[in-house]
Amino acid sequence: KNQVEQSPQSLIILEGKNCTLQCNYTVSPFSNLRWYKQDTGRGPVSLTIMTFSENTKSNGRYTATLDADTKQSSLHITASQLSDSASYICVVAGGYNKLIFGAGTRLAVHP
Amino acid sequence: EPEVTQTPSHQVTQMGQEVILRCVPISNHLYFYWYRQILGQKVEFLVSFYNNEISEKSEIFDDQFSVERPDGSNFTLKIRSTKLEDSAMYFCASRETQNSGELFFGEGSRLTVL
């Protein structure tokens, strides 16, 4: 069954600290993997898109990694800011580019 | 920057009433989607739409749901007879191509069924 599992479910960090969010997937065939940021009550906003051949991609303080062999991805946030408080959703595109959503990691950055 | 716009931002309705949620996708996009997110749960796919017809729908998208693109710009989701469990955020999304490229989401329409 195509699934996307994220960990941790929630995370609290202090402003300025780094953190890493995990995503494991069992989607096959694999097309691409996306990370989205979703502020409370808002629509998801794309952070990165990675295809099979890409193993790292950065967007400012966000760096995503992909290991297609182990079917794992991570999102690393550097020097966190209060505005990073949000849910981070891992989405894997499978056959016909059908998107499978993870449940998200809820990140809270405290001052 | 182009964006997907949705209206209304919040709608409260009585159980059994019809609801229409509206979306204006990004103008050069060809693929359109509706997703929903029940409070505290993951985003769920409802339906995809291309070339004026449904290309795929999920089990959630039963006979109570319908979509149409009446005038070439608006993309609507209709729920004929709302149920309590239809209460959720409904997100419209669009993208330029099917096989790659960014999927742009609207800000969502919050539906509350009483």
Interface residues (C-beta under 8 A of the other chain):
Chain A: S31 N32 R34 Y36 G41 R42 G43 P44 V45 S46 I49 T51 I89 Y96 N97 K98 L99 F101 G102 A103 G104
Chain B: V4 Q41 K42 V43 E44 F45 E56 M89 F91 A93 Q98 N99 S100 E102 L103 F104 F105 G106 E107 G108 R110
